[in-house]
Amino acid sequence: MELLVEKAISSASSPQSPGDALRRVFECISSGIILKGSPGLLDPCEKDPFDTLATMTDQQREDITSSAQFALRLLAFRQIHKVLGMDPLPQMNQRFNIHNNRKRRRDSDGVDGFEAEGKKDKKDYDNF
């Protein structure tokens, strides 16, 4: 496990947050790095090339790859609590959630800056 995590994280071009590092490890496993016919994980302490996963059966390798793909899918849909086996965190207060605010802010007169340039109020047309 340590060799796999080290190989996945060291191949990144820049430092990563713990969440990004976890995602990268799952991406490496789900890409099939541990399946038969892949480069495998070589032990850097051995003189001769030795695959550290040689004792795993083909079924175990496929099961781990499939589980990593499912975990990656859960991460993509913001369900990391299921991957970690914990209760979901409480939702953030809507008032402080900047991503939830889909409406544009309005100026004090009720018209935002983009609309004020091209539109005229009804009372402006009454003067004609």
N, CA, C and O atoms as CSV, one atom per row, in Angstrom:
chain,resi,resn,atom,element,x,y,z
A,1,MET,N,N,0.828,-1.187,0.000
A,1,MET,CA,C,0.000,0.000,0.000
A,1,MET,C,C,0.878,1.258,0.000
A,1,MET,O,O,0.594,2.227,-0.704
A,2,GLU,N,N,1.933,1.223,0.790
A,2,GLU,CA,C,2.829,2.387,0.867
A,2,GLU,C,C,3.512,2.652,-0.473
A,2,GLU,O,O,3.659,3.806,-0.874
A,3,LEU,N,N,3.925,1.603,-1.160
A,3,LEU,CA,C,4.553,1.769,-2.472
A,3,LEU,C,C,3.580,2.367,-3.479
A,3,LEU,O,O,3.951,3.220,-4.285
A,4,LEU,N,N,2.345,1.916,-3.426
A,4,LEU,CA,C,1.323,2.406,-4.344
A,4,LEU,C,C,1.045,3.891,-4.108
A,4,LEU,O,O,0.980,4.669,-5.059
A,5,VAL,N,N,0.881,4.280,-2.856
A,5,VAL,CA,C,0.615,5.679,-2.526
A,5,VAL,C,C,1.807,6.550,-2.891
A,5,VAL,O,O,1.632,7.645,-3.426
A,6,GLU,N,N,3.002,6.084,-2.610
A,6,GLU,CA,C,4.208,6.862,-2.937
A,6,GLU,C,C,4.334,7.045,-4.442
A,6,GLU,O,O,4.677,8.134,-4.903
A,7,LYS,N,N,4.066,6.010,-5.203
A,7,LYS,CA,C,4.170,6.091,-6.665
A,7,LYS,C,C,3.125,7.050,-7.234
A,7,LYS,O,O,3.415,7.815,-8.154
A,8,ALA,N,N,1.906,7.005,-6.684
A,8,ALA,CA,C,0.832,7.875,-7.171
A,8,ALA,C,C,1.101,9.338,-6.843
A,8,ALA,O,O,0.911,10.210,-7.691
A,9,ILE,N,N,1.537,9.608,-5.631
A,9,ILE,CA,C,1.730,10.998,-5.206
A,9,ILE,C,C,3.007,11.588,-5.799
A,9,ILE,O,O,3.036,12.768,-6.147
A,10,SER,N,N,4.061,10.785,-5.919
A,10,SER,CA,C,5.321,11.323,-6.445
A,10,SER,C,C,5.237,11.624,-7.937
A,10,SER,O,O,6.046,12.392,-8.456
A,11,SER,N,N,4.284,11.038,-8.624
A,11,SER,CA,C,4.155,11.306,-10.056
A,11,SER,C,C,3.406,12.610,-10.338
A,11,SER,O,O,3.296,13.020,-11.493
A,12,ALA,N,N,2.897,13.256,-9.305
A,12,ALA,CA,C,2.206,14.545,-9.484
A,12,ALA,C,C,3.245,15.631,-9.728
A,12,ALA,O,O,4.366,15.561,-9.222
A,13,SER,N,N,2.860,16.632,-10.507
A,13,SER,CA,C,3.809,17.675,-10.857
A,13,SER,C,C,3.953,18.740,-9.779
A,13,SER,O,O,4.941,19.475,-9.765
A,14,SER,N,N,2.986,18.832,-8.880
A,14,SER,CA,C,3.046,19.847,-7.825
A,14,SER,C,C,2.500,19.258,-6.534
A,14,SER,O,O,1.835,18.222,-6.559
A,15,PRO,N,N,2.769,19.901,-5.411
A,15,PRO,CA,C,2.210,19.416,-4.139
A,15,PRO,C,C,0.685,19.416,-4.182
A,15,PRO,O,O,0.069,20.273,-4.815
A,16,GLN,N,N,0.092,18.449,-3.503
A,16,GLN,CA,C,-1.355,18.297,-3.528
A,16,GLN,C,C,-1.929,18.318,-2.126
A,16,GLN,O,O,-1.252,18.012,-1.145
A,17,SER,N,N,-3.198,18.687,-2.061
A,17,SER,CA,C,-3.914,18.634,-0.788
A,17,SER,C,C,-4.196,17.169,-0.467
A,17,SER,O,O,-4.111,16.324,-1.358
A,18,PRO,N,N,-4.526,16.847,0.775
A,18,PRO,CA,C,-4.829,15.449,1.107
A,18,PRO,C,C,-5.982,14.878,0.283
A,18,PRO,O,O,-5.946,13.708,-0.097
A,19,GLY,N,N,-6.998,15.686,0.005
A,19,GLY,CA,C,-8.119,15.214,-0.803
A,19,GLY,C,C,-7.715,14.909,-2.226
A,19,GLY,O,O,-8.143,13.905,-2.796
A,20,ASP,N,N,-6.888,15.774,-2.808
A,20,ASP,CA,C,-6.404,15.542,-4.167
A,20,ASP,C,C,-5.479,14.325,-4.225
A,20,ASP,O,O,-5.491,13.574,-5.200
A,21,ALA,N,N,-4.679,14.138,-3.175
A,21,ALA,CA,C,-3.788,12.973,-3.132
A,21,ALA,C,C,-4.599,11.679,-3.044
A,21,ALA,O,O,-4.258,10.690,-3.692
A,22,LEU,N,N,-5.665,11.682,-2.249
A,22,LEU,CA,C,-6.520,10.505,-2.155
A,22,LEU,C,C,-7.167,10.208,-3.500
A,22,LEU,O,O,-7.232,9.055,-3.926
A,23,ARG,N,N,-7.642,11.248,-4.161
A,23,ARG,CA,C,-8.253,11.065,-5.473
A,23,ARG,C,C,-7.230,10.514,-6.464
A,23,ARG,O,O,-7.563,9.652,-7.278
A,24,ARG,N,N,-6.008,10.994,-6.404
A,24,ARG,CA,C,-4.970,10.533,-7.328
A,24,ARG,C,C,-4.642,9.051,-7.111
A,24,ARG,O,O,-4.412,8.317,-8.072
A,25,VAL,N,N,-4.621,8.616,-5.849
A,25,VAL,CA,C,-4.363,7.204,-5.557
A,25,VAL,C,C,-5.477,6.347,-6.137
A,25,VAL,O,O,-5.209,5.320,-6.762
A,26,PHE,N,N,-6.730,6.760,-5.936
A,26,PHE,CA,C,-7.852,6.005,-6.504
A,26,PHE,C,C,-7.810,6.017,-8.034
A,26,PHE,O,O,-8.149,5.020,-8.672
A,27,GLU,N,N,-7.397,7.133,-8.617
A,27,GLU,CA,C,-7.284,7.198,-10.076
A,27,GLU,C,C,-6.242,6.222,-10.590
A,27,GLU,O,O,-6.454,5.559,-11.605
A,28,CYS,N,N,-5.115,6.131,-9.893
A,28,CYS,CA,C,-4.054,5.193,-10.309
A,28,CYS,C,C,-4.530,3.747,-10.219
A,28,CYS,O,O,-4.297,2.953,-11.130
A,29,ILE,N,N,-5.194,3.412,-9.121
A,29,ILE,CA,C,-5.672,2.034,-8.968
A,29,ILE,C,C,-6.747,1.733,-10.005
A,29,ILE,O,O,-6.748,0.660,-10.610
A,30,SER,N,N,-7.673,2.689,-10.214
A,30,SER,CA,C,-8.757,2.420,-11.157
A,30,SER,C,C,-8.291,2.400,-12.595
A,30,SER,O,O,-9.005,1.893,-13.460
A,31,SER,N,N,-7.120,2.934,-12.879
A,31,SER,CA,C,-6.613,2.877,-14.250
A,31,SER,C,C,-6.077,1.490,-14.594
A,31,SER,O,O,-5.788,1.209,-15.757
A,32,GLY,N,N,-5.941,0.618,-13.589
A,32,GLY,CA,C,-5.519,-0.755,-13.851
A,32,GLY,C,C,-4.059,-1.005,-13.566
A,32,GLY,O,O,-3.479,-1.943,-14.113
A,33,ILE,N,N,-3.450,-0.197,-12.728
A,33,ILE,CA,C,-2.022,-0.339,-12.456
A,33,ILE,C,C,-1.684,-1.657,-11.761
A,33,ILE,O,O,-0.548,-2.125,-11.838
A,34,ILE,N,N,-2.665,-2.257,-11.084
A,34,ILE,CA,C,-2.363,-3.503,-10.374
A,34,ILE,C,C,-2.842,-4.744,-11.128
A,34,ILE,O,O,-2.641,-5.862,-10.654
A,35,LEU,N,N,-3.468,-4.568,-12.286
A,35,LEU,CA,C,-3.945,-5.716,-13.057
A,35,LEU,C,C,-2.785,-6.450,-13.722
A,35,LEU,O,O,-1.711,-5.886,-13.928
A,36,LYS,N,N,-3.021,-7.712,-14.051
A,36,LYS,CA,C,-1.999,-8.497,-14.765
A,36,LYS,C,C,-1.687,-7.835,-16.100
A,36,LYS,O,O,-2.588,-7.319,-16.762
A,37,GLY,N,N,-0.444,-7.844,-16.492
A,37,GLY,CA,C,-0.036,-7.245,-17.759
A,37,GLY,C,C,0.344,-5.781,-17.628
A,37,GLY,O,O,0.835,-5.184,-18.585
A,38,SER,N,N,0.127,-5.198,-16.468
A,38,SER,CA,C,0.525,-3.801,-16.251
A,38,SER,C,C,1.930,-3.781,-15.666
A,38,SER,O,O,2.448,-4.826,-15.273
A,39,PRO,N,N,2.549,-2.618,-15.602
A,39,PRO,CA,C,3.905,-2.549,-15.047
A,39,PRO,C,C,3.994,-3.056,-13.621
A,39,PRO,O,O,5.047,-3.545,-13.209
A,40,GLY,N,N,2.907,-2.952,-12.849
A,40,GLY,CA,C,2.913,-3.433,-11.471
A,40,GLY,C,C,3.667,-2.491,-10.547
A,40,GLY,O,O,3.998,-1.362,-10.910
A,41,LEU,N,N,3.923,-2.976,-9.363
A,41,LEU,CA,C,4.666,-2.206,-8.360
A,41,LEU,C,C,5.963,-2.932,-8.044
A,41,LEU,O,O,5.964,-3.999,-7.432
A,42,LEU,N,N,7.049,-2.340,-8.468
A,42,LEU,CA,C,8.352,-2.941,-8.214
A,42,LEU,C,C,8.895,-2.448,-6.884
A,42,LEU,O,O,8.768,-1.275,-6.535
A,43,ASP,N,N,9.503,-3.372,-6.152
A,43,ASP,CA,C,10.082,-3.032,-4.854
A,43,ASP,C,C,11.424,-2.345,-5.076
A,43,ASP,O,O,12.335,-2.956,-5.634
A,44,PRO,N,N,11.573,-1.081,-4.651
A,44,PRO,CA,C,12.838,-0.372,-4.881
A,44,PRO,C,C,13.990,-0.896,-4.026
A,44,PRO,O,O,15.145,-0.565,-4.291
A,45,CYS,N,N,13.704,-1.700,-3.015
A,45,CYS,CA,C,14.757,-2.216,-2.140
A,45,CYS,C,C,15.396,-3.498,-2.673
A,45,CYS,O,O,16.456,-3.901,-2.193
A,46,GLU,N,N,14.782,-4.129,-3.635
A,46,GLU,CA,C,15.295,-5.374,-4.201
A,46,GLU,C,C,16.234,-5.079,-5.374
A,46,GLU,O,O,16.018,-4.124,-6.120
A,47,LYS,N,N,17.278,-5.904,-5.535
A,47,LYS,CA,C,18.206,-5.737,-6.650
A,47,LYS,C,C,17.549,-6.144,-7.961
A,47,LYS,O,O,17.624,-5.418,-8.952
A,48,ASP,N,N,16.919,-7.282,-7.963
A,48,ASP,CA,C,16.232,-7.771,-9.154
A,48,ASP,C,C,14.812,-7.211,-9.178
A,48,ASP,O,O,14.223,-6.978,-8.123
A,49,PRO,N,N,14.257,-6.993,-10.368
A,49,PRO,CA,C,12.865,-6.518,-10.427
A,49,PRO,C,C,11.919,-7.550,-9.806
A,49,PRO,O,O,11.868,-8.702,-10.237
A,50,PHE,N,N,11.193,-7.128,-8.813
A,50,PHE,CA,C,10.280,-8.014,-8.100
A,50,PHE,C,C,8.944,-7.304,-7.935
A,50,PHE,O,O,8.867,-6.230,-7.338
A,51,ASP,N,N,7.899,-7.914,-8.470
A,51,ASP,CA,C,6.555,-7.341,-8.366
A,51,ASP,C,C,6.009,-7.637,-6.973
A,51,ASP,O,O,5.877,-8.797,-6.582
A,52,THR,N,N,5.694,-6.588,-6.237
A,52,THR,CA,C,5.199,-6.764,-4.866
A,52,THR,C,C,3.784,-7.323,-4.831
A,52,THR,O,O,3.328,-7.771,-3.779
A,53,LEU,N,N,3.090,-7.307,-5.947
A,53,LEU,CA,C,1.714,-7.797,-6.000
A,53,LEU,C,C,1.619,-9.212,-6.571
A,53,LEU,O,O,0.533,-9.658,-6.940
A,54,ALA,N,N,2.746,-9.919,-6.644
A,54,ALA,CA,C,2.777,-11.243,-7.267
A,54,ALA,C,C,1.920,-12.258,-6.518
A,54,ALA,O,O,1.453,-13.226,-7.120
A,55,THR,N,N,1.708,-12.064,-5.245
A,55,THR,CA,C,0.934,-13.032,-4.458
A,55,THR,C,C,-0.582,-12.850,-4.610
A,55,THR,O,O,-1.349,-13.699,-4.156
A,56,MET,N,N,-1.015,-11.770,-5.233
A,56,MET,CA,C,-2.452,-11.524,-5.406
A,56,MET,C,C,-2.997,-12.321,-6.588
A,56,MET,O,O,-2.337,-12.458,-7.617
A,57,THR,N,N,-4.209,-12.843,-6.424
A,57,THR,CA,C,-4.865,-13.542,-7.526
A,57,THR,C,C,-5.443,-12.519,-8.502
A,57,THR,O,O,-5.566,-11.336,-8.184
A,58,ASP,N,N,-5.791,-12.994,-9.686
A,58,ASP,CA,C,-6.396,-12.111,-10.687
A,58,ASP,C,C,-7.718,-11.545,-10.195
A,58,ASP,O,O,-8.035,-10.383,-10.450
A,59,GLN,N,N,-8.494,-12.369,-9.487
A,59,GLN,CA,C,-9.790,-11.910,-8.975
A,59,GLN,C,C,-9.600,-10.806,-7.934
A,59,GLN,O,O,-10.351,-9.830,-7.928
A,60,GLN,N,N,-8.615,-10.948,-7.063
A,60,GLN,CA,C,-8.351,-9.906,-6.066
A,60,GLN,C,C,-7.948,-8.596,-6.742
A,60,GLN,O,O,-8.375,-7.521,-6.321
A,61,ARG,N,N,-7.141,-8.684,-7.771
A,61,ARG,CA,C,-6.714,-7.493,-8.496
A,61,ARG,C,C,-7.905,-6.794,-9.155
A,61,ARG,O,O,-8.015,-5.569,-9.110
A,62,GLU,N,N,-8.786,-7.572,-9.761
A,62,GLU,CA,C,-9.966,-6.990,-10.401
A,62,GLU,C,C,-10.926,-6.392,-9.379
A,62,GLU,O,O,-11.521,-5.342,-9.626
A,63,ASP,N,N,-11.082,-7.054,-8.232
A,63,ASP,CA,C,-11.961,-6.540,-7.182
A,63,ASP,C,C,-11.456,-5.201,-6.646
A,63,ASP,O,O,-12.244,-4.282,-6.425
A,64,ILE,N,N,-10.154,-5.093,-6.438
A,64,ILE,CA,C,-9.585,-3.843,-5.929
A,64,ILE,C,C,-9.720,-2.730,-6.966
A,64,ILE,O,O,-10.030,-1.590,-6.622
A,65,THR,N,N,-9.489,-3.063,-8.230
A,65,THR,CA,C,-9.636,-2.067,-9.303
A,65,THR,C,C,-11.083,-1.589,-9.397
A,65,THR,O,O,-11.337,-0.392,-9.537
A,66,SER,N,N,-12.024,-2.521,-9.320
A,66,SER,CA,C,-13.438,-2.163,-9.377
A,66,SER,C,C,-13.845,-1.315,-8.171
A,66,SER,O,O,-14.600,-0.354,-8.322
A,67,SER,N,N,-13.364,-1.653,-6.997
A,67,SER,CA,C,-13.673,-0.877,-5.788
A,67,SER,C,C,-13.110,0.538,-5.878
A,67,SER,O,O,-13.748,1.494,-5.436
A,68,ALA,N,N,-11.923,0.670,-6.446
A,68,ALA,CA,C,-11.324,1.995,-6.608
A,68,ALA,C,C,-12.125,2.829,-7.598
A,68,ALA,O,O,-12.282,4.034,-7.405
A,69,GLN,N,N,-12.633,2.203,-8.651
A,69,GLN,CA,C,-13.472,2.927,-9.611
A,69,GLN,C,C,-14.760,3.412,-8.956
A,69,GLN,O,O,-15.208,4.530,-9.211
A,70,PHE,N,N,-15.359,2.567,-8.108
A,70,PHE,CA,C,-16.574,2.952,-7.410
A,70,PHE,C,C,-16.292,4.075,-6.409
A,70,PHE,O,O,-17.079,5.015,-6.293
A,71,ALA,N,N,-15.173,3.981,-5.686
A,71,ALA,CA,C,-14.808,5.029,-4.728
A,71,ALA,C,C,-14.559,6.355,-5.446
A,71,ALA,O,O,-14.935,7.415,-4.947
A,72,LEU,N,N,-13.939,6.294,-6.593
A,72,LEU,CA,C,-13.703,7.499,-7.385
A,72,LEU,C,C,-15.015,8.116,-7.848
A,72,LEU,O,O,-15.152,9.338,-7.884
A,73,ARG,N,N,-15.965,7.284,-8.197
A,73,ARG,CA,C,-17.296,7.759,-8.587
A,73,ARG,C,C,-17.986,8.447,-7.410
A,73,ARG,O,O,-18.614,9.491,-7.583
A,74,LEU,N,N,-17.871,7.868,-6.219
A,74,LEU,CA,C,-18.457,8.492,-5.029
A,74,LEU,C,C,-17.795,9.839,-4.735
A,74,LEU,O,O,-18.473,10.799,-4.369
A,75,LEU,N,N,-16.486,9.908,-4.892
A,75,LEU,CA,C,-15.782,11.175,-4.674
A,75,LEU,C,C,-16.254,12.237,-5.658
A,75,LEU,O,O,-16.402,13.404,-5.294
A,76,ALA,N,N,-16.488,11.840,-6.887
A,76,ALA,CA,C,-16.922,12.789,-7.905
A,76,ALA,C,C,-18.302,13.352,-7.588
A,76,ALA,O,O,-18.607,14.486,-7.960
A,77,PHE,N,N,-19.137,12.575,-6.907
A,77,PHE,CA,C,-20.476,13.035,-6.553
A,77,PHE,C,C,-20.548,13.525,-5.108
A,77,PHE,O,O,-21.617,13.524,-4.497
A,78,ARG,N,N,-19.414,13.940,-4.572
A,78,ARG,CA,C,-19.314,14.559,-3.252
A,78,ARG,C,C,-19.873,13.674,-2.138
A,78,ARG,O,O,-20.594,14.147,-1.259
A,79,GLN,N,N,-19.534,12.398,-2.187
A,79,GLN,CA,C,-19.966,11.465,-1.161
A,79,GLN,C,C,-18.763,10.782,-0.520
A,79,GLN,O,O,-18.744,9.563,-0.347
A,80,ILE,N,N,-17.774,11.574,-0.176
A,80,ILE,CA,C,-16.542,11.041,0.405
A,80,ILE,C,C,-16.807,10.363,1.747
A,80,ILE,O,O,-16.062,9.472,2.152
A,81,HIS,N,N,-17.864,10.783,2.432
A,81,HIS,CA,C,-18.176,10.168,3.725
A,81,HIS,C,C,-18.466,8.674,3.577
A,81,HIS,O,O,-18.195,7.903,4.498
A,82,LYS,N,N,-19.011,8.256,2.438
A,82,LYS,CA,C,-19.265,6.833,2.207
A,82,LYS,C,C,-17.961,6.079,1.976
A,82,LYS,O,O,-17.832,4.926,2.387
A,83,VAL,N,N,-17.002,6.715,1.327
A,83,VAL,CA,C,-15.699,6.087,1.091
A,83,VAL,C,C,-14.947,5.927,2.407
A,83,VAL,O,O,-14.305,4.904,2.646
A,84,LEU,N,N,-15.034,6.950,3.259
A,84,LEU,CA,C,-14.315,6.928,4.528
A,84,LEU,C,C,-15.063,6.169,5.618
A,84,LEU,O,O,-14.505,5.918,6.686
A,85,GLY,N,N,-16.322,5.798,5.363
A,85,GLY,CA,C,-17.094,5.044,6.344
A,85,GLY,C,C,-17.492,5.875,7.540
A,85,GLY,O,O,-17.412,5.408,8.676
A,86,MET,N,N,-17.917,7.091,7.302
A,86,MET,CA,C,-18.308,7.977,8.410
A,86,MET,C,C,-19.641,8.638,8.091
A,86,MET,O,O,-20.140,8.540,6.970
A,87,ASP,N,N,-20.206,9.303,9.071
A,87,ASP,CA,C,-21.452,10.034,8.856
A,87,ASP,C,C,-21.165,11.275,8.028
A,87,ASP,O,O,-20.076,11.841,8.121
A,88,PRO,N,N,-22.136,11.710,7.210
A,88,PRO,CA,C,-21.909,12.931,6.424
A,88,PRO,C,C,-21.795,14.147,7.337
A,88,PRO,O,O,-22.432,14.212,8.389
A,89,LEU,N,N,-20.985,15.094,6.924
A,89,LEU,CA,C,-20.851,16.324,7.687
A,89,LEU,C,C,-22.120,17.141,7.540
A,89,LEU,O,O,-22.788,17.054,6.510
A,90,PRO,N,N,-22.468,17.930,8.543
A,90,PRO,CA,C,-23.679,18.749,8.418
A,90,PRO,C,C,-23.520,19.759,7.296
A,90,PRO,O,O,-22.422,20.240,7.015
A,91,GLN,N,N,-24.647,20.070,6.661
A,91,GLN,CA,C,-24.635,21.030,5.559
A,91,GLN,C,C,-24.272,22.406,6.072
A,91,GLN,O,O,-24.593,22.778,7.201
A,92,MET,N,N,-23.604,23.143,5.227
A,92,MET,CA,C,-23.197,24.494,5.566
A,92,MET,C,C,-24.424,25.416,5.564
A,92,MET,O,O,-25.369,25.185,4.809
A,93,ASN,N,N,-24.414,26.438,6.388
A,93,ASN,CA,C,-25.504,27.394,6.443
A,93,ASN,C,C,-25.659,28.052,5.079
A,93,ASN,O,O,-24.673,28.529,4.517
A,94,GLN,N,N,-26.869,28.089,4.532
A,94,GLN,CA,C,-27.112,28.614,3.193
A,94,GLN,C,C,-26.694,30.066,3.058
A,94,GLN,O,O,-26.303,30.496,1.973
A,95,ARG,N,N,-26.767,30.808,4.111
A,95,ARG,CA,C,-26.437,32.220,4.082
A,95,ARG,C,C,-24.954,32.455,3.788
A,95,ARG,O,O,-24.582,33.473,3.205
A,96,PHE,N,N,-24.118,31.506,4.194
A,96,PHE,CA,C,-22.683,31.650,4.000
A,96,PHE,C,C,-22.167,30.891,2.783
A,96,PHE,O,O,-20.977,30.957,2.473
A,97,ASN,N,N,-23.029,30.187,2.107
A,97,ASN,CA,C,-22.626,29.390,0.950
A,97,ASN,C,C,-22.623,30.279,-0.292
A,97,ASN,O,O,-23.688,30.609,-0.814
A,98,ILE,N,N,-21.454,30.668,-0.766
A,98,ILE,CA,C,-21.370,31.593,-1.896
A,98,ILE,C,C,-21.719,30.913,-3.210
A,98,ILE,O,O,-22.083,31.593,-4.169
A,99,HIS,N,N,-21.618,29.580,-3.280
A,99,HIS,CA,C,-21.924,28.882,-4.521
A,99,HIS,C,C,-23.426,28.707,-4.723
A,99,HIS,O,O,-23.876,28.414,-5.831
A,100,ASN,N,N,-24.203,28.885,-3.653
A,100,ASN,CA,C,-25.640,28.680,-3.753
A,100,ASN,C,C,-26.350,29.925,-4.282
A,100,ASN,O,O,-27.490,29.833,-4.738
A,101,ASN,N,N,-25.709,31.064,-4.228
A,101,ASN,CA,C,-26.350,32.302,-4.636
A,101,ASN,C,C,-26.264,32.430,-6.149
A,101,ASN,O,O,-25.204,32.755,-6.683
A,102,ARG,N,N,-27.371,32.177,-6.848
A,102,ARG,CA,C,-27.373,32.199,-8.306
A,102,ARG,C,C,-27.888,33.514,-8.864
A,102,ARG,O,O,-27.711,33.783,-10.053
A,103,LYS,N,N,-28.511,34.330,-8.050
A,103,LYS,CA,C,-29.053,35.584,-8.546
A,103,LYS,C,C,-27.993,36.663,-8.497
A,103,LYS,O,O,-27.083,36.626,-7.669
A,104,ARG,N,N,-28.121,37.629,-9.399
A,104,ARG,CA,C,-27.205,38.764,-9.374
A,104,ARG,C,C,-27.611,39.723,-8.266
A,104,ARG,O,O,-28.789,39.860,-7.938
A,105,ARG,N,N,-26.632,40.366,-7.711
A,105,ARG,CA,C,-26.929,41.394,-6.715
A,105,ARG,C,C,-27.446,42.630,-7.415
A,105,ARG,O,O,-27.030,42.937,-8.532
A,106,ARG,N,N,-28.331,43.326,-6.778
A,106,ARG,CA,C,-28.913,44.522,-7.359
A,106,ARG,C,C,-28.396,45.754,-6.631
A,106,ARG,O,O,-28.053,45.706,-5.450
A,107,ASP,N,N,-28.351,46.857,-7.368
A,107,ASP,CA,C,-27.979,48.125,-6.753
A,107,ASP,C,C,-29.127,48.590,-5.868
A,107,ASP,O,O,-30.175,47.948,-5.804
A,108,SER,N,N,-28.922,49.695,-5.198
A,108,SER,CA,C,-29.935,50.189,-4.271
A,108,SER,C,C,-31.205,50.632,-4.990
A,108,SER,O,O,-32.274,50.645,-4.379
A,109,ASP,N,N,-31.120,50.997,-6.276
A,109,ASP,CA,C,-32.318,51.433,-6.989
A,109,ASP,C,C,-33.085,50.263,-7.601
A,109,ASP,O,O,-34.120,50.478,-8.232
A,110,GLY,N,N,-32.605,49.038,-7.432
A,110,GLY,CA,C,-33.348,47.874,-7.905
A,110,GLY,C,C,-32.928,47.413,-9.285
A,110,GLY,O,O,-33.478,46.425,-9.771
A,111,VAL,N,N,-31.992,48.065,-9.941
A,111,VAL,CA,C,-31.550,47.679,-11.270
A,111,VAL,C,C,-30.053,47.431,-11.208
A,111,VAL,O,O,-29.305,48.251,-10.676
A,112,ASP,N,N,-29.613,46.291,-11.756
A,112,ASP,CA,C,-28.168,46.052,-11.724
A,112,ASP,C,C,-27.468,46.837,-12.821
A,112,ASP,O,O,-28.124,47.401,-13.697
A,113,GLY,N,N,-26.170,46.878,-12.782
A,113,GLY,CA,C,-25.374,47.732,-13.653
A,113,GLY,C,C,-25.539,47.427,-15.128
A,113,GLY,O,O,-25.483,48.345,-15.945
A,114,PHE,N,N,-25.741,46.161,-15.502
A,114,PHE,CA,C,-25.859,45.811,-16.915
A,114,PHE,C,C,-27.197,46.279,-17.493
A,114,PHE,O,O,-27.258,46.730,-18.637
A,115,GLU,N,N,-28.244,46.174,-16.718
A,115,GLU,CA,C,-29.559,46.556,-17.211
A,115,GLU,C,C,-29.720,48.066,-17.243
A,115,GLU,O,O,-30.482,48.579,-18.063
A,116,ALA,N,N,-29.042,48.780,-16.393
A,116,ALA,CA,C,-29.231,50.223,-16.286
A,116,ALA,C,C,-28.735,50.963,-17.527
A,116,ALA,O,O,-29.237,52.041,-17.843
A,117,GLU,N,N,-27.747,50.390,-18.238
A,117,GLU,CA,C,-27.192,51.093,-19.391
A,117,GLU,C,C,-28.153,51.133,-20.574
A,117,GLU,O,O,-28.284,52.178,-21.210
A,118,GLY,N,N,-28.829,50.030,-20.890
A,118,GLY,CA,C,-29.620,49.941,-22.107
A,118,GLY,C,C,-31.108,50.171,-21.911
A,118,GLY,O,O,-31.805,50.471,-22.879
A,119,LYS,N,N,-31.613,50.042,-20.708
A,119,LYS,CA,C,-33.052,50.159,-20.489
A,119,LYS,C,C,-33.404,51.509,-19.913
A,119,LYS,O,O,-32.615,52.130,-19.202
A,120,LYS,N,N,-34.589,51.945,-20.229
A,120,LYS,CA,C,-35.099,53.182,-19.656
A,120,LYS,C,C,-36.306,52.852,-18.809
A,120,LYS,O,O,-37.034,51.898,-19.084
A,121,ASP,N,N,-36.508,53.636,-17.791
A,121,ASP,CA,C,-37.677,53.441,-16.947
A,121,ASP,C,C,-38.930,53.873,-17.688
A,121,ASP,O,O,-38.854,54.598,-18.680
A,122,LYS,N,N,-40.077,53.430,-17.208
A,122,LYS,CA,C,-41.350,53.756,-17.827
A,122,LYS,C,C,-41.601,55.260,-17.783
A,122,LYS,O,O,-42.174,55.821,-18.717
A,123,LYS,N,N,-41.180,55.906,-16.715
A,123,LYS,CA,C,-41.423,57.337,-16.597
A,123,LYS,C,C,-40.609,58.135,-17.610
A,123,LYS,O,O,-40.985,59.261,-17.937
A,124,ASP,N,N,-39.494,57.581,-18.122
A,124,ASP,CA,C,-38.728,58.268,-19.153
A,124,ASP,C,C,-39.484,58.324,-20.473
A,124,ASP,O,O,-39.350,59.287,-21.228
A,125,TYR,N,N,-40.282,57.288,-20.754
A,125,TYR,CA,C,-41.071,57.264,-21.986
A,125,TYR,C,C,-42.282,58.208,-21.916
A,125,TYR,O,O,-42.788,58.655,-22.945
A,126,ASP,N,N,-42.725,58.496,-20.726
A,126,ASP,CA,C,-43.892,59.381,-20.583
A,126,ASP,C,C,-43.582,60.814,-21.001
A,126,ASP,O,O,-44.495,61.566,-21.344
A,127,ASN,N,N,-42.324,61.199,-20.976
A,127,ASN,CA,C,-41.952,62.578,-21.312
A,127,ASN,C,C,-41.986,62.831,-22.810
A,127,ASN,O,O,-41.937,63.994,-23.211
A,128,PHE,N,N,-42.067,61.815,-23.663
A,128,PHE,CA,C,-42.031,62.012,-25.106
A,128,PHE,C,C,-43.353,62.413,-25.660
A,128,PHE,O,O,-43.480,62.616,-26.868
